[in-house]
Amino acid sequence: MEDRKQGEPRQVRPCPICGRPATLEDRPFCSKRCAEIDLHRWLSGAYTIAGRAAGPQTDEAREDEDDGRPEE
Ligand SMILES: [Zn+2]
């Protein structure tokens, strides 16, 4: 999930891989190629997260942030 909302007037969301408008056939991707890329990315990402805790996106990390982080 990425914040790439560019205020599209249509309901067509940009391809999460390359950012091009998705097609009806391959949505939410623009092509089957991007769909496969996303699949591989998801699998590799899930594998990484499941295997190793890579990333500060954990409950403990969030508690640390709440400990005192001024918002600028
Ligand atoms: Zn694409």
N, CA, C, O and the ligand as a Tripos MOL2 file, in Angstrom:
@<TRIPOS>MOLECULE
protein
  289   287    73     0     0
PROTEIN
NO_CHARGES

@<TRIPOS>ATOM
      1 N           0.8270   -1.1950    0.0000 N.3       1 MET1
      2 CA          0.0000    0.0000    0.0000 C.3       1 MET1
      3 C           0.8680    1.2560    0.0000 C.2       1 MET1
      4 O           1.6850    1.4570    0.8990 O.2       1 MET1
      5 N           0.6910    2.0620   -0.9760 N.am      2 GLU2
      6 CA          1.4610    3.2890   -1.0350 C.3       2 GLU2
      7 C           0.5210    4.4720   -1.2470 C.2       2 GLU2
      8 O          -0.5500    4.3500   -1.8410 O.2       2 GLU2
      9 N           0.9540    5.5960   -0.7510 N.am      3 ASP3
     10 CA          0.1200    6.7790   -0.8940 C.3       3 ASP3
     11 C           0.3690    7.4330   -2.2440 C.2       3 ASP3
     12 O           1.1380    8.3870   -2.3530 O.2       3 ASP3
     13 N          -0.2610    6.9330   -3.2220 N.am      4 ARG4
     14 CA         -0.0940    7.5240   -4.5450 C.3       4 ARG4
     15 C          -1.4290    8.0110   -5.0820 C.2       4 ARG4
     16 O          -1.7250    7.8720   -6.2680 O.2       4 ARG4
     17 N          -2.2110    8.5690   -4.2150 N.am      5 LYS5
     18 CA         -3.4950    9.0830   -4.6490 C.3       5 LYS5
     19 C          -3.3140   10.4510   -5.2910 C.2       5 LYS5
     20 O          -3.0620   11.4480   -4.6150 O.2       5 LYS5
     21 N          -3.4430   10.4710   -6.5560 N.am      6 GLN6
     22 CA         -3.2410   11.7250   -7.2810 C.3       6 GLN6
     23 C          -4.5740   12.3390   -7.6730 C.2       6 GLN6
     24 O          -4.6470   13.1440   -8.6020 O.2       6 GLN6
     25 N          -5.6060   11.9660   -6.9740 N.am      7 GLY7
     26 CA         -6.8960   12.5710   -7.2510 C.3       7 GLY7
     27 C          -7.4410   12.2050   -8.6080 C.2       7 GLY7
     28 O          -7.8860   13.0700   -9.3620 O.2       7 GLY7
     29 N          -7.4090   10.9310   -8.9190 N.am      8 GLU8
     30 CA         -7.9450   10.5000  -10.1970 C.3       8 GLU8
     31 C          -9.4570   10.6920  -10.2200 C.2       8 GLU8
     32 O         -10.1590   10.2200   -9.3260 O.2       8 GLU8
     33 N          -9.9480   11.3690  -11.2200 N.am      9 PRO9
     34 CA        -11.3960   11.5840  -11.3120 C.3       9 PRO9
     35 C         -12.1320   10.2920  -11.5910 C.2       9 PRO9
     36 O         -13.2940   10.1330  -11.2170 O.2       9 PRO9
     37 N         -11.4560    9.3730  -12.2480 N.am     10 ARG10
     38 CA        -12.0930    8.0980  -12.5590 C.3      10 ARG10
     39 C         -11.8760    7.1020  -11.4360 C.2      10 ARG10
     40 O         -11.1590    7.3800  -10.4740 O.2      10 ARG10
     41 N         -12.4870    5.9630  -11.5630 N.am     11 GLN11
     42 CA        -12.3220    4.9170  -10.5620 C.3      11 GLN11
     43 C         -11.1320    4.0280  -10.8830 C.2      11 GLN11
     44 O         -10.8780    3.0350  -10.2010 O.2      11 GLN11
     45 N         -10.4230    4.3920  -11.9070 N.am     12 VAL12
     46 CA         -9.2680    3.5930  -12.2950 C.3      12 VAL12
     47 C          -8.0870    3.9410  -11.4090 C.2      12 VAL12
     48 O          -7.6110    5.0770  -11.3980 O.2      12 VAL12
     49 N          -7.6290    2.9590  -10.6780 N.am     13 ARG13
     50 CA         -6.4870    3.1850   -9.8130 C.3      13 ARG13
     51 C          -5.2010    2.8990  -10.5800 C.2      13 ARG13
     52 O          -5.1640    2.0260  -11.4470 O.2      13 ARG13
     53 N          -4.1600    3.6380  -10.2560 N.am     14 PRO14
     54 CA         -2.8820    3.4150  -10.9260 C.3      14 PRO14
     55 C          -2.3040    2.0640  -10.5480 C.2      14 PRO14
     56 O          -2.5210    1.5570   -9.4470 O.2      14 PRO14
     57 N          -1.5750    1.5040  -11.4720 N.am     15 CYS15
     58 CA         -0.9320    0.2220  -11.2240 C.3      15 CYS15
     59 C           0.0510    0.3750  -10.0690 C.2      15 CYS15
     60 O           0.8960    1.2700  -10.0990 O.2      15 CYS15
     61 N          -0.0410   -0.4750   -9.0590 N.am     16 PRO16
     62 CA          0.8500   -0.3680   -7.8980 C.3      16 PRO16
     63 C           2.2970   -0.6680   -8.2400 C.2      16 PRO16
     64 O           3.1980   -0.4100   -7.4420 O.2      16 PRO16
     65 N           2.5180   -1.2100   -9.4220 N.am     17 ILE17
     66 CA          3.8750   -1.5590   -9.8140 C.3      17 ILE17
     67 C           4.5360   -0.4180  -10.5580 C.2      17 ILE17
     68 O           5.6120    0.0390  -10.1720 O.2      17 ILE17
     69 N           3.9050    0.0420  -11.6120 N.am     18 CYS18
     70 CA          4.5330    1.0560  -12.4530 C.3      18 CYS18
     71 C           3.7960    2.3840  -12.4080 C.2      18 CYS18
     72 O           4.3130    3.3950  -12.8830 O.2      18 CYS18
     73 N           2.5910    2.3930  -11.8410 N.am     19 GLY19
     74 CA          1.8720    3.6450  -11.6950 C.3      19 GLY19
     75 C           1.0020    3.9980  -12.8820 C.2      19 GLY19
     76 O           0.3250    5.0270  -12.8790 O.2      19 GLY19
     77 N           1.0160    3.1600  -13.8830 N.am     20 ARG20
     78 CA          0.1660    3.4280  -15.0390 C.3      20 ARG20
     79 C          -1.2760    3.0630  -14.7280 C.2      20 ARG20
     80 O          -1.5350    2.2300  -13.8590 O.2      20 ARG20
     81 N          -2.2060    3.6740  -15.4270 N.am     21 PRO21
     82 CA         -3.6180    3.3520  -15.1970 C.3      21 PRO21
     83 C          -3.8830    1.8730  -15.4140 C.2      21 PRO21
     84 O          -3.4510    1.2850  -16.4050 O.2      21 PRO21
     85 N          -4.5940    1.2900  -14.4790 N.am     22 ALA22
     86 CA         -4.8800   -0.1340  -14.5760 C.3      22 ALA22
     87 C          -5.9290   -0.3880  -15.6500 C.2      22 ALA22
     88 O          -6.7670    0.4650  -15.9460 O.2      22 ALA22
     89 N          -5.8600   -1.5650  -16.2140 N.am     23 THR23
     90 CA         -6.8370   -1.9430  -17.2290 C.3      23 THR23
     91 C          -7.9110   -2.8160  -16.6170 C.2      23 THR23
     92 O          -7.7210   -3.4090  -15.5550 O.2      23 THR23
     93 N          -9.0370   -2.8890  -17.2960 N.am     24 LEU24
     94 CA        -10.1380   -3.6850  -16.7660 C.3      24 LEU24
     95 C          -9.7880   -5.1590  -16.7590 C.2      24 LEU24
     96 O         -10.2620   -5.9210  -15.9160 O.2      24 LEU24
     97 N          -8.9620   -5.5470  -17.6980 N.am     25 GLU25
     98 CA         -8.6250   -6.9700  -17.7980 C.3      25 GLU25
     99 C          -7.6590   -7.4030  -16.7120 C.2      25 GLU25
    100 O          -7.7710   -8.5000  -16.1650 O.2      25 GLU25
    101 N          -6.7210   -6.5430  -16.4090 N.am     26 ASP26
    102 CA         -5.6390   -6.9320  -15.4940 C.3      26 ASP26
    103 C          -5.6410   -6.1100  -14.2200 C.2      26 ASP26
    104 O          -4.6680   -6.1270  -13.4660 O.2      26 ASP26
    105 N          -6.7300   -5.3890  -13.9720 N.am     27 ARG27
    106 CA         -6.7600   -4.5850  -12.7600 C.3      27 ARG27
    107 C          -6.5540   -5.4520  -11.5290 C.2      27 ARG27
    108 O          -6.9350   -6.6220  -11.5420 O.2      27 ARG27
    109 N          -5.9720   -4.9240  -10.4790 N.am     28 PRO28
    110 CA         -5.6140   -3.4970  -10.3620 C.3      28 PRO28
    111 C          -4.2950   -3.1630  -11.0310 C.2      28 PRO28
    112 O          -3.6900   -2.1300  -10.7460 O.2      28 PRO28
    113 N          -3.8580   -4.0210  -11.9040 N.am     29 PHE29
    114 CA         -2.5870   -3.7800  -12.5780 C.3      29 PHE29
    115 C          -2.8470   -3.3480  -14.0180 C.2      29 PHE29
    116 O          -3.9560   -3.4600  -14.5410 O.2      29 PHE29
    117 N          -1.7790   -2.8510  -14.6320 N.am     30 CYS30
    118 CA         -1.9340   -2.3710  -15.9990 C.3      30 CYS30
    119 C          -1.7080   -3.5020  -16.9840 C.2      30 CYS30
    120 O          -2.0950   -3.4120  -18.1480 O.2      30 CYS30
    121 N          -1.0870   -4.5540  -16.5170 N.am     31 SER31
    122 CA         -0.8100   -5.6710  -17.4140 C.3      31 SER31
    123 C          -0.5480   -6.9220  -16.5860 C.2      31 SER31
    124 O          -0.3260   -6.8520  -15.3780 O.2      31 SER31
    125 N          -0.5780   -8.0400  -17.2470 N.am     32 LYS32
    126 CA         -0.3170   -9.2980  -16.5370 C.3      32 LYS32
    127 C           1.1150   -9.3350  -16.0380 C.2      32 LYS32
    128 O           1.4300   -9.9780  -15.0360 O.2      32 LYS32
    129 N           1.9670   -8.6350  -16.7560 N.am     33 ARG33
    130 CA          3.3690   -8.6040  -16.3490 C.3      33 ARG33
    131 C           3.5060   -7.9740  -14.9620 C.2      33 ARG33
    132 O           4.1960   -8.5010  -14.0890 O.2      33 ARG33
    133 N           2.8410   -6.8500  -14.7810 N.am     34 CYS34
    134 CA          2.9040   -6.1810  -13.4800 C.3      34 CYS34
    135 C           2.2150   -7.0360  -12.4250 C.2      34 CYS34
    136 O           2.6250   -7.0430  -11.2650 O.2      34 CYS34
    137 N           1.1910   -7.7410  -12.8170 N.am     35 ALA35
    138 CA          0.5000   -8.6180  -11.8670 C.3      35 ALA35
    139 C           1.4510   -9.6930  -11.3660 C.2      35 ALA35
    140 O           1.4660  -10.0260  -10.1810 O.2      35 ALA35
    141 N           2.2340  -10.2230  -12.2770 N.am     36 GLU36
    142 CA          3.1970  -11.2570  -11.8800 C.3      36 GLU36
    143 C           4.2840  -10.6500  -10.9990 C.2      36 GLU36
    144 O           4.7220  -11.2610  -10.0230 O.2      36 GLU36
    145 N           4.7080   -9.4550  -11.3520 N.am     37 ILE37
    146 CA          5.7350   -8.7790  -10.5580 C.3      37 ILE37
    147 C           5.2330   -8.5530   -9.1420 C.2      37 ILE37
    148 O           5.9600   -8.7630   -8.1710 O.2      37 ILE37
    149 N           3.9840   -8.1230   -9.0350 N.am     38 ASP38
    150 CA          3.4200   -7.8860   -7.7090 C.3      38 ASP38
    151 C           3.3180   -9.1810   -6.9310 C.2      38 ASP38
    152 O           3.5570   -9.2200   -5.7240 O.2      38 ASP38
    153 N           2.9610  -10.2350   -7.6350 N.am     39 LEU39
    154 CA          2.8410  -11.5400   -6.9800 C.3      39 LEU39
    155 C           4.1980  -11.9680   -6.4160 C.2      39 LEU39
    156 O           4.3040  -12.3970   -5.2670 O.2      39 LEU39
    157 N           5.2090  -11.8430   -7.2360 N.am     40 HIS40
    158 CA          6.5570  -12.2260   -6.7860 C.3      40 HIS40
    159 C           7.0010  -11.3230   -5.6390 C.2      40 HIS40
    160 O           7.6050  -11.7730   -4.6660 O.2      40 HIS40
    161 N           6.6880  -10.0480   -5.7790 N.am     41 ARG41
    162 CA          7.0850   -9.0990   -4.7300 C.3      41 ARG41
    163 C           6.3790   -9.4390   -3.4290 C.2      41 ARG41
    164 O           6.9660   -9.3880   -2.3480 O.2      41 ARG41
    165 N           5.1110   -9.7860   -3.5580 N.am     42 TRP42
    166 CA          4.3380  -10.1090   -2.3530 C.3      42 TRP42
    167 C           4.8910  -11.3620   -1.7030 C.2      42 TRP42
    168 O           5.0590  -11.4250   -0.4850 O.2      42 TRP42
    169 N           5.1750  -12.3670   -2.5350 N.am     43 LEU43
    170 CA          5.6970  -13.6230   -1.9960 C.3      43 LEU43
    171 C           7.0440  -13.3930   -1.3210 C.2      43 LEU43
    172 O           7.2640  -13.8460   -0.1980 O.2      43 LEU43
    173 N           7.9300  -12.7020   -1.9920 N.am     44 SER44
    174 CA          9.2570  -12.4520   -1.4370 C.3      44 SER44
    175 C           9.1430  -11.6010   -0.1770 C.2      44 SER44
    176 O           9.8550  -11.8260    0.8010 O.2      44 SER44
    177 N           8.2490  -10.6310   -0.2080 N.am     45 GLY45
    178 CA          8.0590   -9.7720    0.9630 C.3      45 GLY45
    179 C           7.5010  -10.5430    2.1330 C.2      45 GLY45
    180 O           7.9620  -10.3900    3.2640 O.2      45 GLY45
    181 N           6.5070  -11.3730    1.8630 N.am     46 ALA46
    182 CA          5.8970  -12.1660    2.9230 C.3      46 ALA46
    183 C           6.9200  -13.1360    3.4970 C.2      46 ALA46
    184 O           6.9760  -13.3720    4.7040 O.2      46 ALA46
    185 N           7.7170  -13.6820    2.6100 N.am     47 TYR47
    186 CA          8.7420  -14.6220    3.0440 C.3      47 TYR47
    187 C           9.7480  -13.9250    3.9490 C.2      47 TYR47
    188 O          10.1750  -14.4760    4.9630 O.2      47 TYR47
    189 N          10.1130  -12.7300    3.5760 N.am     48 THR48
    190 CA         11.0880  -11.9740    4.3670 C.3      48 THR48
    191 C          10.5140  -11.6280    5.7440 C.2      48 THR48
    192 O          11.1780  -11.7920    6.7680 O.2      48 THR48
    193 N           9.2890  -11.1560    5.7480 N.am     49 ILE49
    194 CA          8.6740  -10.7680    7.0150 C.3      49 ILE49
    195 C           8.4880  -11.9880    7.9120 C.2      49 ILE49
    196 O           8.6890  -11.9240    9.1250 O.2      49 ILE49
    197 N           8.0980  -13.1050    7.2850 N.am     50 ALA50
    198 CA          7.8610  -14.3090    8.0720 C.3      50 ALA50
    199 C           9.1780  -14.8740    8.6060 C.2      50 ALA50
    200 O           9.2340  -15.4100    9.7130 O.2      50 ALA50
    201 N          10.2240  -14.7460    7.8090 N.am     51 GLY51
    202 CA         11.5040  -15.3230    8.1960 C.3      51 GLY51
    203 C          12.2480  -14.4430    9.1840 C.2      51 GLY51
    204 O          12.7540  -14.9130   10.2030 O.2      51 GLY51
    205 N          12.3050  -13.1640    8.8660 N.am     52 ARG52
    206 CA         13.0460  -12.2550    9.7350 C.3      52 ARG52
    207 C          12.2310  -11.0030   10.0110 C.2      52 ARG52
    208 O          11.5040  -10.5190    9.1440 O.2      52 ARG52
    209 N          12.3520  -10.5010   11.1830 N.am     53 ALA53
    210 CA         11.6370   -9.2860   11.5380 C.3      53 ALA53
    211 C          12.3850   -8.0810   10.9890 C.2      53 ALA53
    212 O          13.0520   -7.3480   11.7190 O.2      53 ALA53
    213 N          12.2550   -7.9040    9.7080 N.am     54 ALA54
    214 CA         12.9630   -6.7860    9.0790 C.3      54 ALA54
    215 C          12.0500   -5.5720    9.0010 C.2      54 ALA54
    216 O          11.0930   -5.5620    8.2280 O.2      54 ALA54
    217 N          12.3340   -4.5820    9.7740 N.am     55 GLY55
    218 CA         11.4920   -3.3920    9.7300 C.3      55 GLY55
    219 C          11.0510   -2.9700   11.1200 C.2      55 GLY55
    220 O          10.7660   -3.8120   11.9720 O.2      55 GLY55
    221 N          10.9970   -1.6770   11.3440 N.am     56 PRO56
    222 CA         10.6010   -1.1640   12.6610 C.3      56 PRO56
    223 C           9.0930   -1.1330   12.8390 C.2      56 PRO56
    224 O           8.5980   -0.5850   13.8240 O.2      56 PRO56
    225 N           8.3580   -1.7140   11.9010 N.am     57 GLN57
    226 CA          6.9110   -1.6480   11.9840 C.3      57 GLN57
    227 C           6.3820   -2.7250   12.9110 C.2      57 GLN57
    228 O           5.6840   -3.6470   12.4900 O.2      57 GLN57
    229 N           6.7210   -2.5930   14.1510 N.am     58 THR58
    230 CA          6.2210   -3.5430   15.1420 C.3      58 THR58
    231 C           5.5490   -2.7760   16.2680 C.2      58 THR58
    232 O           5.7010   -1.5600   16.3800 O.2      58 THR58
    233 N           4.8330   -3.4670   17.0730 N.am     59 ASP59
    234 CA          4.1400   -2.8020   18.1770 C.3      59 ASP59
    235 C           5.1480   -2.1830   19.1380 C.2      59 ASP59
    236 O           4.9120   -1.1060   19.6840 O.2      59 ASP59
    237 N           6.2510   -2.8550   19.3390 N.am     60 GLU60
    238 CA          7.2540   -2.3170   20.2530 C.3      60 GLU60
    239 C           7.8280   -1.0150   19.7210 C.2      60 GLU60
    240 O           8.0470   -0.0620   20.4690 O.2      60 GLU60
    241 N           8.0660   -0.9910   18.4170 N.am     61 ALA61
    242 CA          8.6340    0.2170   17.8150 C.3      61 ALA61
    243 C           7.6620    1.3810   17.9590 C.2      61 ALA61
    244 O           8.0620    2.5190   18.2030 O.2      61 ALA61
    245 N           6.3840    1.0720   17.8040 N.am     62 ARG62
    246 CA          5.3970    2.1410   17.9070 C.3      62 ARG62
    247 C           5.3400    2.6740   19.3370 C.2      62 ARG62
    248 O           5.1180    3.8640   19.5580 O.2      62 ARG62
    249 N           5.5340    1.8130   20.2670 N.am     63 GLU63
    250 CA          5.5280    2.2800   21.6510 C.3      63 GLU63
    251 C           6.6990    3.2250   21.8950 C.2      63 GLU63
    252 O           6.5930    4.2020   22.6360 O.2      63 GLU63
    253 N           7.8020    2.9090   21.2570 N.am     64 ASP64
    254 CA          8.9640    3.7790   21.4160 C.3      64 ASP64
    255 C           8.6830    5.1620   20.8460 C.2      64 ASP64
    256 O           9.0910    6.1780   21.4090 O.2      64 ASP64
    257 N           7.9820    5.1830   19.7240 N.am     65 GLU65
    258 CA          7.6770    6.4730   19.1150 C.3      65 GLU65
    259 C           6.7490    7.2790   20.0140 C.2      65 GLU65
    260 O           6.8690    8.5000   20.1100 O.2      65 GLU65
    261 N           5.8460    6.6020   20.6550 N.am     66 ASP66
    262 CA          4.9090    7.2960   21.5360 C.3      66 ASP66
    263 C           5.6140    7.8210   22.7910 C.2      66 ASP66
    264 O           5.0660    8.6510   23.5160 O.2      66 ASP66
    265 N           6.8080    7.3420   23.0370 N.am     67 ASP67
    266 CA          7.5120    7.7490   24.2310 C.3      67 ASP67
    267 C           7.8290    9.2300   24.2340 C.2      67 ASP67
    268 O           8.1020    9.8040   25.2890 O.2      67 ASP67
    269 N           7.7970    9.8480   23.0840 N.am     68 GLY68
    270 CA          8.0620   11.2850   23.0650 C.3      68 GLY68
    271 C           8.6990   11.7040   21.7600 C.2      68 GLY68
    272 O           9.9170   11.8420   21.6450 O.2      68 GLY68
    273 N           7.8440   11.9010   20.7920 N.am     69 ARG69
    274 CA          8.3810   12.2990   19.4940 C.3      69 ARG69
    275 C           7.6460   13.5280   18.9990 C.2      69 ARG69
    276 O           6.5020   13.4200   18.5580 O.2      69 ARG69
    277 N           8.2580   14.6690   19.0590 N.am     70 PRO70
    278 CA          7.5730   15.8940   18.6560 C.3      70 PRO70
    279 C           7.2710   15.9020   17.1760 C.2      70 PRO70
    280 O           8.1100   15.5450   16.3490 O.2      70 PRO70
    281 N           6.0560   16.3180   16.8560 N.am     71 GLU71
    282 CA          5.6810   16.4080   15.4570 C.3      71 GLU71
    283 C           6.0450   17.7720   14.9060 C.2      71 GLU71
    284 O           5.7240   18.8090   15.4860 O.2      71 GLU71
    285 N           6.7100   17.7420   13.7970 N.am     72 GLU72
    286 CA          7.1490   19.0150   13.2250 C.3      72 GLU72
    287 C           6.1350   19.4850   12.2040 C.2      72 GLU72
    288 O           6.3130   20.5420   11.5990 O.2      72 GLU72
    289 ZN          1.9490   -1.7250  -14.3190 Zn       73 ZN73
@<TRIPOS>BOND
     1     1     2 1
     2     2     3 1
     3     3     4 2
     4     3     5 am
     5     5     6 1
     6     6     7 1
     7     7     8 2
     8     7     9 am
     9     9    10 1
    10    10    11 1
    11    11    12 2
    12    11    13 am
    13    13    14 1
    14    14    15 1
    15    15    16 2
    16    15    17 am
    17    17    18 1
    18    18    19 1
    19    19    20 2
    20    19    21 am
    21    21    22 1
    22    22    23 1
    23    23    24 2
    24    23    25 am
    25    25    26 1
    26    26    27 1
    27    27    28 2
    28    27    29 am
    29    29    30 1
    30    30    31 1
    31    31    32 2
    32    31    33 am
    33    33    34 1
    34    34    35 1
    35    35    36 2
    36    35    37 am
    37    37    38 1
    38    38    39 1
    39    39    40 2
    40    39    41 am
    41    41    42 1
    42    42    43 1
    43    43    44 2
    44    43    45 am
    45    45    46 1
    46    46    47 1
    47    47    48 2
    48    47    49 am
    49    49    50 1
    50    50    51 1
    51    51    52 2
    52    51    53 am
    53    53    54 1
    54    54    55 1
    55    55    56 2
    56    55    57 am
    57    57    58 1
    58    58    59 1
    59    59    60 2
    60    59    61 am
    61    61    62 1
    62    62    63 1
    63    63    64 2
    64    63    65 am
    65    65    66 1
    66    66    67 1
    67    67    68 2
    68    67    69 am
    69    69    70 1
    70    70    71 1
    71    71    72 2
    72    71    73 am
    73    73    74 1
    74    74    75 1
    75    75    76 2
    76    75    77 am
    77    77    78 1
    78    78    79 1
    79    79    80 2
    80    79    81 am
    81    81    82 1
    82    82    83 1
    83    83    84 2
    84    83    85 am
    85    85    86 1
    86    86    87 1
    87    87    88 2
    88    87    89 am
    89    89    90 1
    90    90    91 1
    91    91    92 2
    92    91    93 am
    93    93    94 1
    94    94    95 1
    95    95    96 2
    96    95    97 am
    97    97    98 1
    98    98    99 1
    99    99   100 2
   100    99   101 am
   101   101   102 1
   102   102   103 1
   103   103   104 2
   104   103   105 am
   105   105   106 1
   106   106   107 1
   107   107   108 2
   108   107   109 am
   109   109   110 1
   110   110   111 1
   111   111   112 2
   112   111   113 am
   113   113   114 1
   114   114   115 1
   115   115   116 2
   116   115   117 am
   117   117   118 1
   118   118   119 1
   119   119   120 2
   120   119   121 am
   121   121   122 1
   122   122   123 1
   123   123   124 2
   124   123   125 am
   125   125   126 1
   126   126   127 1
   127   127   128 2
   128   127   129 am
   129   129   130 1
   130   130   131 1
   131   131   132 2
   132   131   133 am
   133   133   134 1
   134   134   135 1
   135   135   136 2
   136   135   137 am
   137   137   138 1
   138   138   139 1
   139   139   140 2
   140   139   141 am
   141   141   142 1
   142   142   143 1
   143   143   144 2
   144   143   145 am
   145   145   146 1
   146   146   147 1
   147   147   148 2
   148   147   149 am
   149   149   150 1
   150   150   151 1
   151   151   152 2
   152   151   153 am
   153   153   154 1
   154   154   155 1
   155   155   156 2
   156   155   157 am
   157   157   158 1
   158   158   159 1
   159   159   160 2
   160   159   161 am
   161   161   162 1
   162   162   163 1
   163   163   164 2
   164   163   165 am
   165   165   166 1
   166   166   167 1
   167   167   168 2
   168   167   169 am
   169   169   170 1
   170   170   171 1
   171   171   172 2
   172   171   173 am
   173   173   174 1
   174   174   175 1
   175   175   176 2
   176   175   177 am
   177   177   178 1
   178   178   179 1
   179   179   180 2
   180   179   181 am
   181   181   182 1
   182   182   183 1
   183   183   184 2
   184   183   185 am
   185   185   186 1
   186   186   187 1
   187   187   188 2
   188   187   189 am
   189   189   190 1
   190   190   191 1
   191   191   192 2
   192   191   193 am
   193   193   194 1
   194   194   195 1
   195   195   196 2
   196   195   197 am
   197   197   198 1
   198   198   199 1
   199   199   200 2
   200   199   201 am
   201   201   202 1
   202   202   203 1
   203   203   204 2
   204   203   205 am
   205   205   206 1
   206   206   207 1
   207   207   208 2
   208   207   209 am
   209   209   210 1
   210   210   211 1
   211   211   212 2
   212   211   213 am
   213   213   214 1
   214   214   215 1
   215   215   216 2
   216   215   217 am
   217   217   218 1
   218   218   219 1
   219   219   220 2
   220   219   221 am
   221   221   222 1
   222   222   223 1
   223   223   224 2
   224   223   225 am
   225   225   226 1
   226   226   227 1
   227   227   228 2
   228   227   229 am
   229   229   230 1
   230   230   231 1
   231   231   232 2
   232   231   233 am
   233   233   234 1
   234   234   235 1
   235   235   236 2
   236   235   237 am
   237   237   238 1
   238   238   239 1
   239   239   240 2
   240   239   241 am
   241   241   242 1
   242   242   243 1
   243   243   244 2
   244   243   245 am
   245   245   246 1
   246   246   247 1
   247   247   248 2
   248   247   249 am
   249   249   250 1
   250   250   251 1
   251   251   252 2
   252   251   253 am
   253   253   254 1
   254   254   255 1
   255   255   256 2
   256   255   257 am
   257   257   258 1
   258   258   259 1
   259   259   260 2
   260   259   261 am
   261   261   262 1
   262   262   263 1
   263   263   264 2
   264   263   265 am
   265   265   266 1
   266   266   267 1
   267   267   268 2
   268   267   269 am
   269   269   270 1
   270   270   271 1
   271   271   272 2
   272   271   273 am
   273   273   274 1
   274   274   275 1
   275   275   276 2
   276   275   277 am
   277   277   278 1
   278   278   279 1
   279   279   280 2
   280   279   281 am
   281   281   282 1
   282   282   283 1
   283   283   284 2
   284   283   285 am
   285   285   286 1
   286   286   287 1
   287   287   288 2
@<TRIPOS>SUBSTRUCTURE
     1 MET1         2 RESIDUE 1 A MET
     2 GLU2         6 RESIDUE 1 A GLU
     3 ASP3        10 RESIDUE 1 A ASP
     4 ARG4        14 RESIDUE 1 A ARG
     5 LYS5        18 RESIDUE 1 A LYS
     6 GLN6        22 RESIDUE 1 A GLN
     7 GLY7        26 RESIDUE 1 A GLY
     8 GLU8        30 RESIDUE 1 A GLU
     9 PRO9        34 RESIDUE 1 A PRO
    10 ARG10       38 RESIDUE 1 A ARG
    11 GLN11       42 RESIDUE 1 A GLN
    12 VAL12       46 RESIDUE 1 A VAL
    13 ARG13       50 RESIDUE 1 A ARG
    14 PRO14       54 RESIDUE 1 A PRO
    15 CYS15       58 RESIDUE 1 A CYS
    16 PRO16       62 RESIDUE 1 A PRO
    17 ILE17       66 RESIDUE 1 A ILE
    18 CYS18       70 RESIDUE 1 A CYS
    19 GLY19       74 RESIDUE 1 A GLY
    20 ARG20       78 RESIDUE 1 A ARG
    21 PRO21       82 RESIDUE 1 A PRO
    22 ALA22       86 RESIDUE 1 A ALA
    23 THR23       90 RESIDUE 1 A THR
    24 LEU24       94 RESIDUE 1 A LEU
    25 GLU25       98 RESIDUE 1 A GLU
    26 ASP26      102 RESIDUE 1 A ASP
    27 ARG27      106 RESIDUE 1 A ARG
    28 PRO28      110 RESIDUE 1 A PRO
    29 PHE29      114 RESIDUE 1 A PHE
    30 CYS30      118 RESIDUE 1 A CYS
    31 SER31      122 RESIDUE 1 A SER
    32 LYS32      126 RESIDUE 1 A LYS
    33 ARG33      130 RESIDUE 1 A ARG
    34 CYS34      134 RESIDUE 1 A CYS
    35 ALA35      138 RESIDUE 1 A ALA
    36 GLU36      142 RESIDUE 1 A GLU
    37 ILE37      146 RESIDUE 1 A ILE
    38 ASP38      150 RESIDUE 1 A ASP
    39 LEU39      154 RESIDUE 1 A LEU
    40 HIS40      158 RESIDUE 1 A HIS
    41 ARG41      162 RESIDUE 1 A ARG
    42 TRP42      166 RESIDUE 1 A TRP
    43 LEU43      170 RESIDUE 1 A LEU
    44 SER44      174 RESIDUE 1 A SER
    45 GLY45      178 RESIDUE 1 A GLY
    46 ALA46      182 RESIDUE 1 A ALA
    47 TYR47      186 RESIDUE 1 A TYR
    48 THR48      190 RESIDUE 1 A THR
    49 ILE49      194 RESIDUE 1 A ILE
    50 ALA50      198 RESIDUE 1 A ALA
    51 GLY51      202 RESIDUE 1 A GLY
    52 ARG52      206 RESIDUE 1 A ARG
    53 ALA53      210 RESIDUE 1 A ALA
    54 ALA54      214 RESIDUE 1 A ALA
    55 GLY55      218 RESIDUE 1 A GLY
    56 PRO56      222 RESIDUE 1 A PRO
    57 GLN57      226 RESIDUE 1 A GLN
    58 THR58      230 RESIDUE 1 A THR
    59 ASP59      234 RESIDUE 1 A ASP
    60 GLU60      238 RESIDUE 1 A GLU
    61 ALA61      242 RESIDUE 1 A ALA
    62 ARG62      246 RESIDUE 1 A ARG
    63 GLU63      250 RESIDUE 1 A GLU
    64 ASP64      254 RESIDUE 1 A ASP
    65 GLU65      258 RESIDUE 1 A GLU
    66 ASP66      262 RESIDUE 1 A ASP
    67 ASP67      266 RESIDUE 1 A ASP
    68 GLY68      270 RESIDUE 1 A GLY
    69 ARG69      274 RESIDUE 1 A ARG
    70 PRO70      278 RESIDUE 1 A PRO
    71 GLU71      282 RESIDUE 1 A GLU
    72 GLU72      286 RESIDUE 1 A GLU
    73 ZN73       289 GROUP 0 **** ****
